[in-house]
Amino acid sequence: MVKYLIANPVDKCALTVNDSIIETLISKYNVPTIDIESSIRAVKFEKINHYYKNRYFLFLDLNNNLCIAVNDVFILKQEFFNEFKNYPVFLVKTTDFSKILEQQFAEENIFNAANYLTNHTNYFSAKSLNYSKSILGFFIMFFSSIIFFIDAFNLFNNIFYFLQNMLKAILFNKGMIKNVAEEVNLDIDELPIYSILVPLYKEEYKVKSILDAIKLLNYPKDKLDVKFIIEADDKLTMRALCILDIPDYVHIIKVPYSFPRTKPKALNYAMSFVLGKYLTVYDAEDEPDPDQLLKSISAFRALPEYYACLQAKLNFYNASENLLTRLFSIEYSVWFEYLLKGLSILDLPVTLGGTSNHFKVDILRNVGLWDAYNVTEDADLGLRLYLSGYKVHMIDSITMEEAPAQLGSWIYQRSRWIKGFIQTIFVFIKTKKDYSKFGLMKIFAVYIFVGLSTYSFFFLPWLLLILFFKLNSAIYYLWFINSFFSYIYMYTIAYIVLSAQKSLVIFKSKIDFIAFTIWPLYFILHTIASYRAVYEIIISPFKWNKTTHGAKDYEDA
């Protein structure tokens, strides 16, 4: 449990005082100004975040004279301003400052957002791979093995399945270790600015709910730096935002239309305007634990410096809506409450969730932010953090999300996740020169947890077909033993999860009973999604499959 001690509140009038001074300087002393319509050219894009934090920027006027625009009059007294004392000074109002920076640097910022990883680090991006060639090579090896080396093929696949089940069983067992809740007092004066990035695309039904969820966060609002990131052509979401009362700690950022149209590119674009020491990402439908930011601060302070990221647990507030959402909820519980926690405890690379991960901003920049071309940017970033010598810790805080309630939406979302895992394992293979930083166990864990878990979905129908072939009797025995232990593992983890949720013993509904009974069959849907993912990675590897949220709730309201 985390509490913060209420001290003297931070003076919220500072911005108002500054604006009043600017108005006075303009009206009484005729100090020159610029606004969104001024014919200027801002310079030194690489300093955009410094400009935004310090409320000034350099620009060239129509005569190519270097000038300085100031929004915070108090910086005129700061030491760093001495190097600009001979420049003509122009004032800019707060209402125009952010808009001018966004407008002036839009072209450079969008290029930077799409290419930050490769321009600022030595790591590979998902865009650098030839997926058609890689998938063709995989198919040739796969079918050649079936045709010419069927017994060896089955033997190796049995070993793969055994290793996968063993690793997940070990991780699940480690994940059952209970966290010891500690009460930590945090002085409000010592709390840093915390940035929250909220990427929004076609989320007109959910913008109000995420705004309400942020308002409920137990964190001083004058220390929140919230970015609502929307695509410039998303008129419906913008219209929904226009009718809301947006607090002054929320900054709406419009991302210009450009390729790739992905969430990680939008996040990278917004990083130019981030103020916080720490940062988290929430999706439009999220309902985070109100104490989550405080728990994050507490954990970062308690952990060694090399812990660069914290991952909160995720689950669904509509888990009982139908059978699909119930099965998905069980899967999420296994993933976030046990497997990822087990990876963290065993000091193995953690594939992050796409939301409610909390970062140290300086380290996030150093490792290359998000890969704009990877459609599971979270998994890729988790591995990259470990390759860079950092670690991830699971915190005892939960964010509730909305599970896709229709099968089509579920397949659409899951195919993107599997496609992203394919991208991630291909990128990991290409970075083998960095394997020395990992060690053998961590390398195996990545190949099993990311690579084999994806491969197993694809292989399932071929397994059923191969069993009709005339095989060595020992192969049938191996498959029987492997399948037997797989079912034991799957039903055991479902039993533990449902028992922890107090859903199993009394079976709150028929959905709980049916979900437990058919739990292994749920993964047939993953196989269907995996074939769509293979098709997409050849045809449109960087296409972002948008998950629709909230439309049904809005219509029912």
RODO-2510 file (C-alpha; in nm, 4 decimals, decimal comma):
residues 557
     n   res          X          Y          Z
     1     m     0,0000     0,0000     0,0000
     2     v     0,1336     0,3409    -0,0901
     3     k     0,0311     0,6732     0,0551
     4     y     0,1584     1,0212    -0,0048
     5     l     0,1858     1,2831     0,2661
     6     i     0,0048     1,6057     0,1873
     7     a     0,2470     1,8933     0,2288
     8     n     0,2063     2,2488     0,1114
     9     p     0,0467     2,2321    -0,2319
    10     v     0,2534     2,3449    -0,5282
    11     d     0,1576     2,6942    -0,6409
    12     k    -0,0783     2,6421    -0,9336
    13     c    -0,0853     3,0139    -1,0088
    14     a     0,2645     3,0225    -1,1609
    15     l     0,1418     2,9748    -1,5155
    16     t    -0,1324     3,2334    -1,4692
    17     v     0,1177     3,4831    -1,3256
    18     n     0,3523     3,4242    -1,6176
    19     d     0,0712     3,4799    -1,8697
    20     s    -0,0306     3,7983    -1,6899
    21     i     0,3256     3,9309    -1,7086
    22     i     0,3407     3,8516    -2,0798
    23     e     0,0110     4,0301    -2,1394
    24     t     0,1407     4,3327    -1,9488
    25     l     0,4684     4,3412    -2,1424
    26     i     0,2791     4,3229    -2,4701
    27     s     0,0109     4,5801    -2,3903
    28     k     0,2104     4,8357    -2,1913
    29     y     0,5631     4,8046    -2,3244
    30     n     0,4982     4,6899    -2,6819
    31     v     0,7378     4,3957    -2,6532
    32     p     0,7308     4,2173    -2,9924
    33     t     0,5436     3,8870    -3,0123
    34     i     0,4973     3,5926    -3,2435
    35     d     0,2004     3,3615    -3,2797
    36     i     0,0855     3,0622    -3,4815
    37     e     0,0483     3,2796    -3,7939
    38     s     0,3938     3,4388    -3,7803
    39     s     0,6308     3,3852    -4,0742
    40     i     0,9239     3,2294    -3,8943
    41     r     1,1365     2,9156    -3,9167
    42     a     1,2240     2,7434    -3,5908
    43     v     1,5735     2,5916    -3,5842
    44     k     1,7637     2,3119    -3,4082
    45     f     1,5037     2,0348    -3,3985
    46     e     1,7385     1,8230    -3,1862
    47     k     1,6630     2,0635    -2,8977
    48     i     1,2843     2,0380    -2,9272
    49     n     1,2388     1,8626    -2,5923
    50     h     1,4708     2,1145    -2,4251
    51     y     1,2691     2,3952    -2,5839
    52     y     0,9428     2,2463    -2,4617
    53     k     1,0669     2,1998    -2,1055
    54     n     1,2206     2,5466    -2,0800
    55     r     0,9475     2,7331    -2,2697
    56     y     1,1562     2,9036    -2,5370
    57     f     1,2925     2,8308    -2,8857
    58     l     1,5245     2,9794    -3,1447
    59     f     1,3969     3,0855    -3,4849
    60     l     1,4939     3,2716    -3,8007
    61     d     1,2855     3,5687    -3,9071
    62     l     1,2147     3,6737    -4,2665
    63     n     1,5601     3,8329    -4,2882
    64     n     1,7315     3,5182    -4,1562
    65     n     1,8145     3,6872    -3,8278
    66     l     1,8460     3,4449    -3,5372
    67     c     1,5904     3,5355    -3,2704
    68     i     1,4536     3,3827    -2,9528
    69     a     1,0885     3,3287    -2,8635
    70     v     1,0096     3,3149    -2,4922
    71     n     0,6981     3,1833    -2,3191
    72     d     0,8364     3,1772    -1,9636
    73     v     0,9614     3,5237    -1,8720
    74     f     1,1422     3,3845    -1,5687
    75     i     1,4024     3,2088    -1,7871
    76     l     1,5363     3,5533    -1,8781
    77     k     1,7065     3,5494    -1,5370
    78     q     1,8496     3,1975    -1,5694
    79     e     2,2200     3,1468    -1,6329
    80     f     2,1834     2,9439    -1,9520
    81     f     1,9995     3,2376    -2,1111
    82     n     2,3194     3,4488    -2,1120
    83     e     2,4311     3,2962    -2,4415
    84     f     2,1173     3,4405    -2,6045
    85     k     2,1282     3,7869    -2,4466
    86     n     2,2252     3,9547    -2,7752
    87     y     1,9397     3,7935    -2,9707
    88     p     1,6167     3,9818    -3,0391
    89     v     1,3575     3,8572    -2,7884
    90     f     0,9962     3,7873    -2,8849
    91     l     0,7203     3,6828    -2,6486
    92     v     0,4817     3,3998    -2,7277
    93     k     0,1603     3,3252    -2,5399
    94     t     0,1078     2,9905    -2,3713
    95     t    -0,1878     2,9111    -2,5985
    96     d     0,0424     2,9380    -2,9014
    97     f     0,3714     2,8000    -2,7707
    98     s     0,3065     2,4254    -2,8068
    99     k     0,1203     2,4714    -3,1343
   100     i     0,4109     2,6642    -3,2860
   101     l     0,6641     2,3980    -3,1844
   102     e     0,4446     2,1196    -3,3233
   103     q     0,3802     2,3075    -3,6466
   104     q     0,7378     2,4241    -3,7037
   105     f     0,8994     2,0861    -3,6408
   106     a     0,6229     1,8558    -3,7697
   107     e     0,8160     1,7256    -4,0711
   108     e     1,1376     1,6604    -3,8790
   109     n     0,9518     1,5138    -3,5824
   110     i     0,7538     1,2665    -3,7918
   111     f     1,0725     1,1476    -3,9640
   112     n     1,2407     1,1176    -3,6255
   113     a     0,9448     0,9216    -3,4849
   114     a     0,9564     0,6684    -3,7672
   115     n     1,3343     0,6231    -3,7577
   116     y     1,4427     0,6990    -3,4011
   117     l     1,5618     0,3459    -3,3245
   118     t     1,7975     0,3134    -3,6212
   119     n     1,9107     0,6777    -3,6135
   120     h     2,0046     0,6819    -3,2451
   121     t     2,1140     0,3236    -3,1676
   122     n     2,2866     0,0257    -3,3273
   123     y     1,9821    -0,1974    -3,2859
   124     f     1,7906    -0,3429    -3,5779
   125     s     1,4393    -0,2304    -3,6642
   126     a     1,1621    -0,4567    -3,7879
   127     k     1,1662    -0,2554    -4,1115
   128     s     1,5155    -0,3866    -4,1962
   129     l     1,3965    -0,7441    -4,2553
   130     n     1,2836    -0,9161    -4,5741
   131     y     0,9827    -1,1058    -4,4402
   132     s     0,8865    -1,2734    -4,7672
   133     k     1,2354    -1,4209    -4,7968
   134     s     1,2434    -1,5276    -4,4315
   135     i     0,8989    -1,6894    -4,4416
   136     l     0,9824    -1,8656    -4,7697
   137     g     1,2994    -2,0036    -4,6118
   138     f     1,0989    -2,1244    -4,3120
   139     f     0,8411    -2,2974    -4,5355
   140     i     1,1137    -2,4733    -4,7358
   141     m     1,2770    -2,6104    -4,4196
   142     f     0,9423    -2,6970    -4,2609
   143     f     0,7966    -2,8962    -4,5492
   144     s     1,1303    -3,0506    -4,6479
   145     s     1,1590    -3,1850    -4,2946
   146     i     0,8090    -3,3340    -4,3112
   147     i     0,8727    -3,4976    -4,6489
   148     f     1,2296    -3,6236    -4,6065
   149     f     1,2973    -3,6437    -4,2324
   150     i     0,9586    -3,7140    -4,0769
   151     d     1,0871    -3,9079    -3,7727
   152     a     1,3583    -3,6530    -3,6923
   153     f     1,1048    -3,3755    -3,7488
   154     n     0,8658    -3,5286    -3,4960
   155     l     1,1458    -3,5928    -3,2480
   156     f     1,2619    -3,2320    -3,2561
   157     n     0,9053    -3,1005    -3,2294
   158     n     0,8478    -3,3206    -2,9255
   159     i     1,1604    -3,1734    -2,7697
   160     f     1,0408    -2,8214    -2,8545
   161     y     0,6988    -2,8777    -2,6974
   162     f     0,8547    -3,0367    -2,3903
   163     l     1,0937    -2,7425    -2,3418
   164     q     0,8121    -2,4925    -2,3883
   165     n     0,5882    -2,6651    -2,1329
   166     m     0,8762    -2,7061    -1,8884
   167     l     0,9754    -2,3387    -1,9099
   168     k     0,6174    -2,2184    -1,8675
   169     a     0,5595    -2,4564    -1,5755
   170     i     0,8744    -2,3250    -1,4043
   171     l     0,7731    -1,9648    -1,4713
   172     f     0,4196    -2,0245    -1,3451
   173     n     0,5524    -2,1851    -1,0275
   174     k     0,7857    -1,8901    -0,9654
   175     g     0,5018    -1,6492    -1,0397
   176     m     0,3013    -1,7975    -0,7519
   177     i     0,5375    -1,6329    -0,5030
   178     k     0,3323    -1,3742    -0,3195
   179     n     0,4395    -1,0114    -0,3168
   180     v     0,4877    -0,8611     0,0271
   181     a     0,2842    -0,5411     0,0407
   182     e     0,4704    -0,2579     0,2088
   183     e     0,3220     0,0709     0,3179
   184     v     0,5361     0,3521     0,1838
   185     n     0,4932     0,7194     0,2602
   186     l     0,5841     0,9599    -0,0171
   187     d     0,6102     1,3324     0,0394
   188     i     0,4080     1,5152    -0,2236
   189     d     0,6853     1,7745    -0,2587
   190     e     0,9283     1,5002    -0,3605
   191     l     0,7079     1,3463    -0,6277
   192     p     0,8466     1,4040    -0,9783
   193     i     0,6527     1,5025    -1,2873
   194     y     0,4967     1,1860    -1,4299
   195     s     0,4174     1,1689    -1,8015
   196     i     0,1258     0,9622    -1,9315
   197     l     0,1034     0,8848    -2,3023
   198     v    -0,2416     0,7899    -2,4317
   199     p    -0,2424     0,6969    -2,8020
   200     l    -0,5920     0,7427    -2,9453
   201     y    -0,7096     0,6302    -3,2867
   202     k    -1,0784     0,6000    -3,3649
   203     e    -1,1512     0,6056    -2,9909
   204     e    -1,4394     0,8533    -2,9897
   205     y    -1,6354     0,6228    -2,7562
   206     k    -1,3538     0,5884    -2,5021
   207     v    -1,1858     0,9286    -2,4676
   208     k    -1,4135     1,0306    -2,1812
   209     s    -1,3530     0,7086    -1,9876
   210     i    -0,9726     0,7337    -2,0040
   211     l    -0,9930     1,1001    -1,9055
   212     d    -1,2073     1,0031    -1,6053
   213     a    -0,9636     0,7228    -1,5162
   214     i    -0,6699     0,9649    -1,5195
   215     k    -0,8625     1,2079    -1,2988
   216     l    -0,8995     0,9253    -1,0439
   217     l    -0,5236     0,8659    -1,0221
   218     n    -0,3931     0,9320    -0,6730
   219     y    -0,1239     1,1726    -0,7878
   220     p    -0,1038     1,5531    -0,7659
   221     k    -0,2508     1,6837    -1,0886
   222     d    -0,0008     1,9683    -1,1133
   223     k     0,2682     1,7005    -1,1452
   224     l     0,0930     1,5100    -1,4228
   225     d     0,1991     1,5545    -1,7844
   226     v    -0,0672     1,3798    -1,9937
   227     k    -0,0416     1,3508    -2,3720
   228     f    -0,3482     1,2526    -2,5736
   229     i    -0,1959     1,1464    -2,9060
   230     i    -0,4320     1,1444    -3,2035
   231     e    -0,3867     1,1066    -3,5771
   232     a    -0,4365     1,4328    -3,7655
   233     d    -0,7073     1,2780    -3,9862
   234     d    -0,9025     1,1213    -3,6949
   235     k    -1,1863     1,3730    -3,6977
   236     l    -1,4264     1,1680    -3,4857
   237     t    -1,1875     1,1399    -3,1918
   238     m    -1,1027     1,5081    -3,2187
   239     r    -1,4729     1,5936    -3,2204
   240     a    -1,5235     1,3825    -2,9070
   241     l    -1,2363     1,5641    -2,7356
   242     c    -1,3746     1,9043    -2,8316
   243     i    -1,6923     1,8546    -2,6285
   244     l    -1,5047     1,7486    -2,3140
   245     d    -1,3673     1,9713    -2,0408
   246     i    -0,9968     1,8985    -2,0890
   247     p    -0,7812     1,9760    -1,7803
   248     d    -0,4772     2,1976    -1,8275
   249     y    -0,2426     1,9053    -1,7528
   250     v    -0,3626     1,7292    -2,0709
   251     h    -0,1863     1,8189    -2,3955
   252     i    -0,3477     1,7038    -2,7212
   253     i    -0,0883     1,6152    -2,9849
   254     k    -0,1822     1,5631    -3,3493
   255     v     0,0405     1,3223    -3,5427
   256     p     0,0650     1,4141    -3,9134
   257     y    -0,0420     1,1481    -4,1621
   258     s     0,2597     0,9371    -4,2528
   259     f     0,3829     0,5791    -4,2832
   260     p     0,3876     0,3596    -4,0804
   261     r     0,0473     0,4135    -3,9188
   262     t     0,1366     0,2486    -3,5899
   263     k     0,1025     0,3080    -3,2182
   264     p     0,4810     0,3064    -3,1540
   265     k     0,5385     0,5773    -3,4149
   266     a     0,2740     0,7930    -3,2458
   267     l     0,4407     0,7363    -2,9076
   268     n     0,7794     0,8343    -3,0490
   269     y     0,6289     1,1506    -3,1972
   270     a     0,4919     1,2560    -2,8590
   271     m     0,8272     1,1998    -2,6855
   272     s     0,9455     1,5375    -2,8150
   273     f     0,6981     1,6979    -2,5740
   274     v     0,7427     1,4812    -2,2641
   275     l     0,8216     1,6606    -1,9379
   276     g     0,8376     1,3755    -1,6865
   277     k     1,1209     1,1858    -1,5232
   278     y     0,8993     0,8776    -1,5440
   279     l     0,6495     0,7785    -1,8083
   280     t     0,3708     0,5288    -1,8589
   281     v     0,1465     0,4322    -2,1487
   282     y    -0,2280     0,3785    -2,1173
   283     d    -0,4712     0,2711    -2,3854
   284     a    -0,8054     0,4427    -2,4377
   285     e    -1,0082     0,1750    -2,2589
   286     d    -0,7779     0,1407    -1,9565
   287     e    -0,8863     0,1749    -1,5945
   288     p    -0,5624     0,1740    -1,3937
   289     d    -0,5397     0,1183    -1,0206
   290     p    -0,5613     0,4726    -0,8717
   291     d    -0,2386     0,4150    -0,6744
   292     q    -0,0429     0,2804    -0,9709
   293     l     0,1821     0,5842    -1,0219
   294     l     0,2637     0,5988    -0,6520
   295     k     0,3449     0,2270    -0,6496
   296     s     0,5669     0,2830    -0,9506
   297     i     0,7595     0,5669    -0,7822
   298     s     0,7978     0,3569    -0,4677
   299     a     0,9264     0,0558    -0,6637
   300     f     1,1725     0,2590    -0,8695
   301     r     1,3175     0,4080    -0,5507
   302     a     1,3473     0,0684    -0,3816
   303     l     1,4959    -0,1222    -0,6763
   304     p     1,8546    -0,0995    -0,8070
   305     e     1,9243     0,1614    -1,0750
   306     y     1,9391    -0,0958    -1,3559
   307     y     1,5635    -0,1579    -1,3272
   308     a     1,4461     0,0657    -1,6109
   309     c     1,0870    -0,0503    -1,6486
   310     l     0,7978    -0,1686    -1,4346
   311     q     0,5061    -0,3671    -1,5727
   312     a     0,1648    -0,3612    -1,4065
   313     k    -0,0738    -0,6544    -1,4357
   314     l    -0,3557    -0,6401    -1,6896
   315     n    -0,7000    -0,7972    -1,6986
   316     f    -1,0518    -0,7246    -1,8234
   317     y    -1,3498    -0,5532    -1,6665
   318     n    -1,5808    -0,7299    -1,9152
   319     a    -1,4386    -1,0777    -1,8487
   320     s    -1,7864    -1,2224    -1,7835
   321     e    -1,9477    -1,0743    -2,0942
   322     n    -1,9306    -1,4016    -2,2872
   323     l    -1,7304    -1,7222    -2,3204
   324     l    -1,4598    -1,5629    -2,5358
   325     t    -1,3898    -1,2811    -2,2902
   326     r    -1,3804    -1,5313    -2,0014
   327     l    -1,1227    -1,7466    -2,1799
   328     f    -0,9220    -1,4374    -2,2682
   329     s    -0,9303    -1,3283    -1,9040
   330     i    -0,7899    -1,6634    -1,7900
   331     e    -0,5123    -1,6317    -2,0477
   332     y    -0,4309    -1,2765    -1,9328
   333     s    -0,4186    -1,3881    -1,5694
   334     v    -0,1744    -1,6652    -1,6587
   335     w     0,0365    -1,4249    -1,8642
   336     f     0,0562    -1,1175    -1,6399
   337     e     0,0131    -1,2594    -1,2904
   338     y     0,2358    -1,5645    -1,3311
   339     l     0,4470    -1,6055    -1,6474
   340     l     0,5823    -1,2496    -1,6785
   341     k     0,6328    -1,2348    -1,3043
   342     g     0,8243    -1,5630    -1,3258
   343     l     1,0466    -1,4223    -1,6012
   344     s     1,1254    -1,1202    -1,3847
   345     i     1,2010    -1,3290    -1,0743
   346     l     1,4345    -1,5579    -1,2715
   347     d     1,6080    -1,2559    -1,4267
   348     l     1,4981    -1,3548    -1,7779
   349     p     1,3963    -1,1075    -2,0518
   350     v     1,0386    -0,9863    -2,0022
   351     t     0,8169    -0,9230    -2,3044
   352     l     0,6216    -0,6181    -2,1943
   353     g     0,2485    -0,5658    -2,2208
   354     g     0,1331    -0,2884    -2,4534
   355     t     0,0011    -0,0731    -2,1708
   356     s     0,0738     0,0125    -1,8072
   357     n     0,4478    -0,0218    -1,8458
   358     h     0,6368     0,2459    -1,6556
   359     f     0,9743     0,3741    -1,7740
   360     k     1,2637     0,5892    -1,6666
   361     v     1,2489     0,8414    -1,9507
   362     d     1,6239     0,8930    -1,9923
   363     i     1,6862     0,5182    -2,0261
   364     l     1,3911     0,4794    -2,2620
   365     r     1,5513     0,7350    -2,4934
   366     n     1,8935     0,5702    -2,4651
   367     v     1,7644     0,2311    -2,5821
   368     g     1,5890     0,3814    -2,8858
   369     l     1,2292     0,4356    -2,7694
   370     w     0,9799     0,2137    -2,9544
   371     d     1,0375     0,0509    -3,2929
   372     a     0,7851     0,2296    -3,5155
   373     y     0,7685    -0,0724    -3,7482
   374     n     0,7119    -0,3467    -3,4907
   375     v     0,3425    -0,4174    -3,4305
   376     t     0,4198    -0,5625    -3,0860
   377     e     0,6490    -0,2777    -2,9894
   378     d     0,6151    -0,3795    -2,6242
   379     a     0,7723    -0,7242    -2,6661
   380     d     1,0533    -0,5821    -2,8792
   381     l     1,1294    -0,3065    -2,6271
   382     g     1,1356    -0,5537    -2,3396
   383     l     1,4071    -0,7592    -2,5118
   384     r     1,6004    -0,4454    -2,6102
   385     l     1,6066    -0,3272    -2,2490
   386     y     1,7711    -0,6539    -2,1471
   387     l     2,0169    -0,6388    -2,4379
   388     s     2,1138    -0,2935    -2,3088
   389     g     2,1807    -0,4236    -1,9585
   390     y     1,8548    -0,3155    -1,7920
   391     k     1,5811    -0,5154    -1,6211
   392     v     1,2032    -0,5200    -1,5841
   393     h     1,0082    -0,5691    -1,2608
   394     m     0,6418    -0,6631    -1,2169
   395     i     0,4532    -0,4413    -0,9725
   396     d     0,1504    -0,5430    -0,7692
   397     s    -0,0933    -0,3112    -0,9432
   398     i    -0,3587    -0,3896    -1,2004
   399     t    -0,5055    -0,2064    -1,4972
   400     m    -0,8437    -0,3219    -1,6208
   401     e    -0,9035    -0,3208    -1,9958
   402     e    -1,1786    -0,4128    -2,2389
   403     a    -1,1495    -0,7564    -2,3998
   404     p    -1,2712    -0,8015    -2,7580
   405     a    -1,6147    -0,9603    -2,7233
   406     q    -1,6564    -1,0652    -3,0873
   407     l    -1,4555    -1,3461    -3,2435
   408     g    -1,3632    -1,1389    -3,5489
   409     s    -1,2163    -0,8622    -3,3327
   410     w    -1,0273    -1,1166    -3,1239
   411     i    -0,8737    -1,2803    -3,4350
   412     y    -0,7898    -0,9379    -3,5767
   413     q    -0,6084    -0,8343    -3,2585
   414     r    -0,4369    -1,1678    -3,1981
   415     s    -0,3070    -1,1921    -3,5546
   416     r    -0,1306    -0,8582    -3,4977
   417     w     0,0222    -0,9871    -3,1749
   418     i     0,1483    -1,3049    -3,3408
   419     k     0,2757    -1,1068    -3,6401
   420     g     0,4630    -0,8834    -3,3967
   421     f     0,6132    -1,1833    -3,2182
   422     i     0,7339    -1,3112    -3,5573
   423     q     0,8920    -0,9708    -3,6220
   424     t     1,0459    -0,9709    -3,2745
   425     i     1,2041    -1,3161    -3,3000
   426     f     1,3401    -1,2377    -3,6489
   427     v     1,4943    -0,9157    -3,5151
   428     f     1,6358    -1,1094    -3,2185
   429     i     1,7937    -1,3617    -3,4558
   430     k     1,9519    -1,0753    -3,6496
   431     t     2,1021    -0,9275    -3,3305
   432     k     2,2971    -1,2446    -3,2502
   433     k     2,6185    -1,0375    -3,2265
   434     d     2,4767    -0,9084    -2,8954
   435     y     2,4015    -1,2540    -2,7539
   436     s     2,7147    -1,2404    -2,5386
   437     k     2,5314    -0,9851    -2,3211
   438     f     2,2537    -1,2360    -2,2542
   439     g     2,4021    -1,5682    -2,1585
   440     l     2,2835    -1,9081    -2,2773
   441     m     1,9806    -1,9430    -2,0493
   442     k     1,8372    -1,6052    -2,1472
   443     i     1,8870    -1,6783    -2,5181
   444     f     1,7046    -2,0109    -2,4835
   445     a     1,4264    -1,8423    -2,2867
   446     v     1,3655    -1,5896    -2,5666
   447     y     1,3623    -1,8560    -2,8373
   448     i     1,1253    -2,0745    -2,6369
   449     f     0,8993    -1,8037    -2,4939
   450     v     0,8718    -1,5874    -2,8064
   451     g     0,9758    -1,8116    -3,0952
   452     l     0,8421    -2,1555    -3,0034
   453     s     0,5169    -2,0249    -2,8564
   454     t     0,4435    -1,8642    -3,1940
   455     y     0,5615    -2,1672    -3,3886
   456     s     0,3449    -2,4042    -3,1823
   457     f     0,0258    -2,2289    -3,2966
   458     f     0,1285    -2,2660    -3,6612
   459     f     0,2350    -2,6289    -3,6196
   460     l    -0,0843    -2,7608    -3,4525
   461     p    -0,2837    -2,8599    -3,7673
   462     w     0,0249    -3,0243    -3,9182
   463     l     0,0689    -3,2288    -3,6030
   464     l    -0,2848    -3,3648    -3,6376
   465     l    -0,2196    -3,4458    -4,0034
   466     i     0,1205    -3,6068    -3,9426
   467     l    -0,0266    -3,8450    -3,6852
   468     f    -0,2101    -4,0177    -3,9717
   469     f     0,1257    -4,0962    -4,1353
   470     k     0,2990    -4,4255    -4,0750
   471     l     0,5496    -4,3293    -3,8079
   472     n     0,7906    -4,5031    -3,5775
   473     s     0,5879    -4,6328    -3,2817
   474     a     0,8157    -4,4449    -3,0426
   475     i     0,7038    -4,1167    -3,2035
   476     y     0,3383    -4,1908    -3,1241
   477     y     0,4388    -4,2689    -2,7671
   478     l     0,6316    -3,9420    -2,7359
   479     w     0,3383    -3,7412    -2,8703
   480     f     0,1028    -3,9147    -2,6284
   481     i     0,3283    -3,8399    -2,3297
   482     n     0,3804    -3,4800    -2,4417
   483     s     0,0087    -3,4238    -2,4985
   484     f    -0,0760    -3,5801    -2,1629
   485     f     0,1570    -3,3464    -1,9748
   486     s     0,0388    -3,0500    -2,1835
   487     y    -0,3200    -3,1117    -2,0748
   488     i    -0,2141    -3,1519    -1,7126
   489     y    -0,0256    -2,8219    -1,7298
   490     m    -0,3107    -2,6356    -1,8997
   491     y    -0,5852    -2,7565    -1,6662
   492     t    -0,3650    -2,7036    -1,3605
   493     i    -0,2944    -2,3390    -1,4403
   494     a    -0,6609    -2,2775    -1,5256
   495     y    -0,7597    -2,4366    -1,1930
   496     i    -0,5147    -2,2179    -1,0000
   497     v    -0,6227    -1,9000    -1,1799
   498     l    -0,9940    -1,9631    -1,1342
   499     s    -0,9432    -2,0661    -0,7725
   500     a    -0,7559    -1,7426    -0,7060
   501     q    -1,0501    -1,5563    -0,8589
   502     k    -1,2929    -1,7650    -0,6477
   503     s    -1,4625    -1,8665    -0,9711
   504     l    -1,3877    -2,2375    -0,9801
   505     v    -1,5213    -2,3940    -0,6614
   506     i    -1,8640    -2,2366    -0,6746
   507     f    -1,8688    -2,1716    -1,0525
   508     k    -2,0253    -1,8283    -1,0420
   509     s    -2,1837    -1,8900    -1,3811
   510     k    -2,2110    -2,1433    -1,6606
   511     i    -1,9459    -1,9412    -1,8443
   512     d    -1,6879    -2,0233    -1,5740
   513     f    -1,7669    -2,3943    -1,5954
   514     i    -1,7604    -2,4055    -1,9756
   515     a    -1,4431    -2,1943    -1,9928
   516     f    -1,2607    -2,4351    -1,7624
   517     t    -1,3863    -2,7388    -1,9527
   518     i    -1,2879    -2,6221    -2,3022
   519     w    -0,9791    -2,4225    -2,1975
   520     p    -0,7321    -2,6219    -2,4159
   521     l    -0,9602    -2,5823    -2,7202
   522     y    -0,9308    -2,2036    -2,6862
   523     f    -0,5833    -2,2254    -2,8383
   524     i    -0,7260    -2,3462    -3,1690
   525     l    -0,8233    -1,9809    -3,2153
   526     h    -0,4550    -1,8910    -3,1797
   527     t    -0,3789    -2,1264    -3,4673
   528     i    -0,6346    -1,9515    -3,6880
   529     a    -0,4848    -1,6151    -3,5936
   530     s    -0,1319    -1,7432    -3,6607
   531     y    -0,2146    -1,8254    -4,0233
   532     r    -0,3614    -1,4804    -4,0711
   533     a    -0,0445    -1,3379    -3,9132
   534     v     0,1780    -1,5285    -4,1575
   535     y    -0,0299    -1,3983    -4,4485
   536     e    -0,0145    -1,0414    -4,3159
   537     i     0,3586    -1,0424    -4,2507
   538     i     0,4128    -1,1227    -4,6182
   539     i     0,1506    -0,8860    -4,7615
   540     s     0,1491    -0,5985    -4,5083
   541     p     0,4099    -0,6522    -4,2334
   542     f     0,3658    -0,3092    -4,0735
   543     k    -0,0130    -0,2844    -4,0880
   544     w    -0,1615    -0,2092    -3,7459
   545     n    -0,4824    -0,4036    -3,6821
   546     k    -0,6913    -0,1595    -3,4821
   547     t    -0,8982    -0,3123    -3,2008
   548     t    -1,2411    -0,1508    -3,1724
   549     h    -1,3415    -0,0463    -2,8216
   550     g    -1,6529     0,0820    -2,6552
   551     a    -1,9016     0,0977    -2,9437
   552     k    -2,1373    -0,1567    -2,7865
   553     d    -2,1299     0,0134    -2,4453
   554     y    -2,1986     0,3484    -2,6095
   555     e    -2,4969     0,2105    -2,8010
   556     d    -2,6350     0,0412    -2,4875
   557     a    -2,6048     0,3558    -2,2777
***
